Amino acid sequence: MEKSTIYSTGHGNKSIDVFIRELYSFNIEYLLDIRSKPFSKWNPQFNQASLKLELEKCGITYVFVGDSLGGLPEDRSCYDSNGKILYDVIKGKDFFLQGLKRLITANEKAIKLAIMCSESKPEECHRSKLIGEELRINNISLNHIISENRTKSQETIMCELTKGNGIVDLFGNKVEFTSRKSY
């Protein structure tokens, strides 16, 4: 696994100051917002315009990529009949592959960036179940920011998520991940 310059974070209920300190602790230069809808009903400091302004004040470039790497795609073929998002379908879509390619290229250029979603727990977010796993297939381990100066590797997150059973079961079948909720 090659050393990765790609990080992941979720804003959760953090203050903007704590959030930015966490980014600073890993020298993040770019924040890629992977939320399909870049606003927060409960944490308005993370609405797109407010977040972009705060990051610019701190020298961090904000980039919206929720249209390619978001967890709630507009393409309804990415959902099952119950409204759950099918990550195995998304990973074959052109929009997702283009977004993933941007991350791979950024890593090759050693650009320090973080992908951001709203979910604070990486094991409950498409950051790990979809993006992190696709990066891992490309020999890149996503660094999940847990707090200031503290990360967990993609491998650790997946081990926790599957309770140590891995992503392939005893019969050689790959575990398929979906969203926790229906949409």
N, C-alpha and C positions, 0 to 999 in steps of 0.2 A: 504494500500500500504506500503510495507516494505521499510525501508531506503536503498537506492541503493548506491553502490560504483562504479557504471558504468556510465561513462560520454561519451558524443559524441562531436565531433568537426569536423569542415571542414577547410581546410587550405586556401581556396580562394586565394586572392592576398596578404596575410600577409607576412611579413618578417619572417624568421626563428626565429629571436630573440623574436618577439612579440608572435609567436606561442608557443615557449618554455616557455615564461613567463606565458602565459595562463595555460599551463599544470602544471607548478610549483605552481600556485596559488590554485590548487586543489590537490596538492601532488600526481600527477599521477605517478605511478611506471612503467606501461606498456602502450605502444601505439600499438593498434591493427589496422593495415592498412587494411581497408575493401574495398579498391579500387580494382576492378577486374584487372585493368592494373595500376600497381603502379609507374606511372610516370606522369609528368606534362609538357606539351609542353610550357606553358606560365610561369610556376614557377619552374624552374629546381632545386631549393633548396629543392623541395618536391619529386624529383625523389628518388626511393627506396634506392639506395646506399648512396646518399648524406644525406637523411633524417636519415637513420640508423646511420651513422657516427656521425651526430650532436647530436642525441638523446643519443648515447652511451657516448659522451663527458660529457653530463649532468646527467648521471646516470639513464636514462630512457631506458627501454628495448623495442626494436622494434620487432613486430611480424607481419608477413604477414598472413592474413586470408581472402584475397579477393577471394580465390577459394571456400570458404564456405559461406561467408557473403557478397560477392560483389554484386553490383547492376546490373552487366552485365554478367549473367551466360553464360557459354558455351552451356548449354542445351537449344536448340532452342524451346523446348516445353514450355519454360517460356515466350515466346513472342507471341503476337497476330499477325494476318495477316498483320497489318500495321507496325510491328516492335516495338510496345510498350511492355515494360516489365510488365508482370502480377504478381503482388506481391502475390495474392492469390494462384497462382500456385507454386511459389517459396517456400512459407511457408510450403508446404507439401513435399518438396523434402528432401531426406536423407542428402545431403550435407549441406543444410541450417539448418536442425534440429540438426546436429552434431555441427555446429558453434554456434547455439543458446544455446545448452547445455553447451558449454564451457563458455559462458557468465554467464549463470545461476549459474554454479559451482563457477566461480570467485566471483560472488556476495555473494554466501553462505559463501565463505572463506574471505569475506571483502577485496578482492584485489582491490586496486585503479587502475582502467584502463580506458582508453579512446579509443573508436572506432573512426577512422578517415577516412573521405572521402574528396573529393576535394570541394564539394559544401559548401559554407560558411553558407547558410541559411538552418537550419535543416528542416524547413517546406517544402523545395523543394527537399529533399533528401530521399533516401530509409532508411537512419538512423532512421527517425521518422515514415515514412509511413509503413515500413516493420519491421525492427528490434525493434524499440521502441514500436510498437503496440504488437508484439509478446512477448516482455518482460513484457509489461503491463498486458497481459493476464495471465502471470505467477507471477503477483503481484509485479513486479519490475518497478519502474518509472525511465526511462532513464533521466539523467541530461544533458541537452544540453548546452555546453559552448558557451556563447555569446561573452564574453570578459573576461579580467582578473577579477577574483573574482565575476563574474556574470554568472548565469545559468538561464535557463527556464526549467520547468518540461515538461515531455512528455505530460501531460494533457493540459498544457498551449499551447504548440505547436499545438496539435491537435485541440484545441478550435480555435486558430488563423487560422489554415488551413481550417477548415470547417465553418469559420465565426460564430462560436458559435452554429452551428446546430448539433454538435456531429457526431459520426460515424455511427449512425443508423437514418434513415429517419422516417418521420411520419407514414409510413406503416410498420415499423419494419425491413426494408431492410438495411443490412450493406453496408456502402459506400465501394466500391472497388477502391483501388488506383492502379495507373499504373505510369510508368515513364512519365515525361513531354515530352520527345523527343522519336522519333522512332530510332531504331538501326538496 
